[in-house]
Amino acid sequence: MASKQLDELRSLLSDPEIIERDSPRYSEQATPWSLWADQRPPLVVQPTSLGSMFKVVKFLYDSDLDFAIRNTGTGSVSAKNVILSTHGFKDFSFDKESKTVTLGSGYDWGAVDKLMEEHAPGYQVVGARCSWVGVSGSSLVGGLSWLSHEYGMISDPQNLLEMQIVLRDGRVLWASEEPDLMWALRGGGGNFGVVTALKLRARPYPTIVFAGIVLFPYSSLEEMSKVVSKMAARTADPRLAMHVVNRGAAFGEAPQGAKPGVAVMMWDAHGEAHARSDDGFGWVFKVSDCHELQAGEMSVREVNALAESFRHWQGRNQFWLCAPLLAEIDDETLVRAWKWWEDAINLFEGFQVGSTVLLEFMQEGAMTSSGGRDKTAWPHYQRRHVMQLGLGCRPEGAPDNIREVAMKQFQKAGPQIAGADKDTKEFHAGFLHEFNDLRDIYGENFDKLKKLKKRYDPNNKFNKGVNLADEKVTAEMTA
Ligand SMILES: Cc1cc2nc3c(=O)[nH]c(=O)nc-3n(C[C@H](O)[C@H](O)[C@H](O)COP(=O)(O)OP(=O)(O)OC[C@H]3O[C@@H](n4cnc5c(N)ncnc54)[C@H](O)[C@@H]3O)c2cc1C
């Protein structure tokens, strides 16, 4: 049955739009970030025009085939029968007069950074901080940028102006023609159709910023925890941003036991002199045993490309990400986060090779600038810091219940890191798992979102990741 339907699907497309398992292009187009999710479907289809995309979407929707929409695979999507790749959609244009960028949904943000440098010097879009992350997947789940503190999330109405989408019946439209649909696409997890293009606001922004990575030994953790908490209380400058992450796998270094050191990644759009002053990150450089790995002025593209060294993680590890939201950072937050990590290593030593704790220090505007809880499908409306937790290991030697171990450890993280009485019980919508209750994630927007899901996907065929119809997150979505 499936093989007959696969043949019918092939017959709708030209040869370059078909990628079989034995093709040299297959691995790049099918491997998910987390090996755990890999289902190695027999076929990847990559339509290169709206004409073939609408035929494919309609065919898949009316078939019994299990399919997944995929851009980069960073969200660890896979399927039993077919992957529908968006890589055939790569057009880019910048309109200086309206300050808008229109781009195909097949790009990753690294490619967009390059195109912005070339075609829109002096402007930036609010896009992800890691060059390999796909433009539409990240927009559909919220999406965070170095520019978010100033302008909000990628999916907010002031940043993501429009999405072109192919619906289940092959209809192609710009979503704001049906405003409820556009609303649902803003952080609602996708699964309403296949996005083929995005229109984004371009902001006049410095091309060159200061970025730095500085390293500290484990012995500096307590001191660092205190100064980061002071920074969070003191700073309201939206042109400053910071990540604090454990050393070891997170920084491409050898495992450092259960007591890893600390790395701080800084962003200061005012430039180097400001970054090194007390108005910027002067305090970071004063913490004991500071070692500058890399610090200086560079282009926004180069900053995002610093994450390139993690790209090789794709398809190497079993990996899961979860991101509880913290209402505040106190003097002990980092110490408790490192303890959570240490507990994970004690549960399974193999987690050392791919696990991270990463605090995304957020300014007020990152989550408040959409203007209210009902402005986007995922309600984000007050200051929150993102505690991004990754648990990863090589598949060899991992116990059969490794996923269960990881999920249990994630569920402990909120109360352990925030403190039991301060746990918000909130999670970033881009990193959800089966234990997340979608009614909690989407709050008062949930019923509207579910109704829209029924209207645009009555048979629940777009069902990977956030599965609104069944009110659950499917196990395949791991990051
Ligand atoms: C190591 C790591 C770092 C990350 N860093 C960032 C970051 O800096 N900022 C940030 O915002 N996020 C970040 N993310 C999270 C990222 O935004 C999500 O994983 C997102 O789902 C990736 O989208 P993708 O298109 O690249 O992935 P994919 O796996 O290709 O897709 C993920 C899901 O998005 C949907 N989707 C993708 N494209 C389309 C489309 N064209 N139409 C309809 N649905 C579509 C599909 O449902 C698919 O299941 C990171 C994730 C990881 C693992």
PDBQT file of the ligand as one rigid body, heavy atoms in Angstrom, charges set to zero:
ROOT
HETATM    1  C1  LIG A 501      21.440  23.031  19.441  1.00  0.00    +0.000 C 
HETATM    2  C2  LIG A 501      20.210  23.881  19.178  1.00  0.00    +0.000 A 
HETATM    3  C3  LIG A 501      20.323  25.275  19.182  1.00  0.00    +0.000 A 
HETATM    4  C4  LIG A 501      19.196  26.073  18.951  1.00  0.00    +0.000 A 
HETATM    5  N1  LIG A 501      19.331  27.446  18.942  1.00  0.00    +0.000 NA
HETATM    6  C5  LIG A 501      18.248  28.215  18.727  1.00  0.00    +0.000 A 
HETATM    7  C6  LIG A 501      18.352  29.655  18.677  1.00  0.00    +0.000 A 
HETATM    8  O1  LIG A 501      19.413  30.241  18.785  1.00  0.00    +0.000 OA
HETATM    9  N2  LIG A 501      17.221  30.374  18.523  1.00  0.00    +0.000 N 
HETATM   10  C7  LIG A 501      16.020  29.768  18.348  1.00  0.00    +0.000 A 
HETATM   11  O2  LIG A 501      15.035  30.463  18.174  1.00  0.00    +0.000 OA
HETATM   12  N3  LIG A 501      15.891  28.434  18.367  1.00  0.00    +0.000 NA
HETATM   13  C8  LIG A 501      16.962  27.633  18.559  1.00  0.00    +0.000 A 
HETATM   14  N4  LIG A 501      16.815  26.272  18.581  1.00  0.00    +0.000 N 
HETATM   15  C9  LIG A 501      15.475  25.667  18.509  1.00  0.00    +0.000 C 
HETATM   16  C10 LIG A 501      14.917  25.667  17.097  1.00  0.00    +0.000 C 
HETATM   17  O3  LIG A 501      14.271  26.895  16.872  1.00  0.00    +0.000 OA
HETATM   18  C11 LIG A 501      13.887  24.546  16.933  1.00  0.00    +0.000 C 
HETATM   19  O4  LIG A 501      14.520  23.315  17.132  1.00  0.00    +0.000 OA
HETATM   20  C12 LIG A 501      13.217  24.593  15.566  1.00  0.00    +0.000 C 
HETATM   21  O5  LIG A 501      12.165  23.641  15.556  1.00  0.00    +0.000 OA
HETATM   22  C13 LIG A 501      14.179  24.281  14.454  1.00  0.00    +0.000 C 
HETATM   23  O6  LIG A 501      13.539  24.477  13.216  1.00  0.00    +0.000 OA
HETATM   24  P1  LIG A 501      14.137  23.822  11.879  1.00  0.00    +0.000 P 
HETATM   25  O7  LIG A 501      13.250  24.193  10.776  1.00  0.00    +0.000 OA
HETATM   26  O8  LIG A 501      15.570  24.166  11.793  1.00  0.00    +0.000 OA
HETATM   27  O9  LIG A 501      14.073  22.261  12.253  1.00  0.00    +0.000 OA
HETATM   28  P2  LIG A 501      13.295  21.048  11.585  1.00  0.00    +0.000 P 
HETATM   29  O10 LIG A 501      13.638  19.859  12.431  1.00  0.00    +0.000 OA
HETATM   30  O11 LIG A 501      13.585  20.952  10.159  1.00  0.00    +0.000 OA
HETATM   31  O12 LIG A 501      11.782  21.407  11.800  1.00  0.00    +0.000 OA
HETATM   32  C14 LIG A 501      11.230  21.416  13.096  1.00  0.00    +0.000 C 
HETATM   33  C15 LIG A 501       9.721  21.472  12.992  1.00  0.00    +0.000 C 
HETATM   34  O13 LIG A 501       9.327  22.721  12.446  1.00  0.00    +0.000 OA
HETATM   35  C16 LIG A 501       8.260  22.547  11.536  1.00  0.00    +0.000 C 
HETATM   36  N5  LIG A 501       8.642  23.154  10.266  1.00  0.00    +0.000 N 
HETATM   37  C17 LIG A 501       9.886  23.406   9.805  1.00  0.00    +0.000 A 
HETATM   38  N6  LIG A 501       9.818  24.040   8.618  1.00  0.00    +0.000 NA
HETATM   39  C18 LIG A 501       8.506  24.155   8.329  1.00  0.00    +0.000 A 
HETATM   40  C19 LIG A 501       7.784  24.725   7.246  1.00  0.00    +0.000 A 
HETATM   41  N7  LIG A 501       8.413  25.307   6.213  1.00  0.00    +0.000 N 
HETATM   42  N8  LIG A 501       6.437  24.689   7.267  1.00  0.00    +0.000 NA
HETATM   43  C20 LIG A 501       5.784  24.124   8.291  1.00  0.00    +0.000 A 
HETATM   44  N9  LIG A 501       6.400  23.572   9.344  1.00  0.00    +0.000 NA
HETATM   45  C21 LIG A 501       7.753  23.602   9.365  1.00  0.00    +0.000 A 
HETATM   46  C22 LIG A 501       7.996  21.086  11.407  1.00  0.00    +0.000 C 
HETATM   47  O14 LIG A 501       6.830  20.794  12.149  1.00  0.00    +0.000 OA
HETATM   48  C23 LIG A 501       9.143  20.417  12.076  1.00  0.00    +0.000 C 
HETATM   49  O15 LIG A 501       8.701  19.347  12.845  1.00  0.00    +0.000 OA
HETATM   50  C24 LIG A 501      17.940  25.450  18.763  1.00  0.00    +0.000 A 
HETATM   51  C25 LIG A 501      17.838  24.057  18.755  1.00  0.00    +0.000 A 
HETATM   52  C26 LIG A 501      18.956  23.274  18.942  1.00  0.00    +0.000 A 
HETATM   53  C27 LIG A 501      18.832  21.763  18.912  1.00  0.00    +0.000 C 
ENDROOT
TORSDOF 0
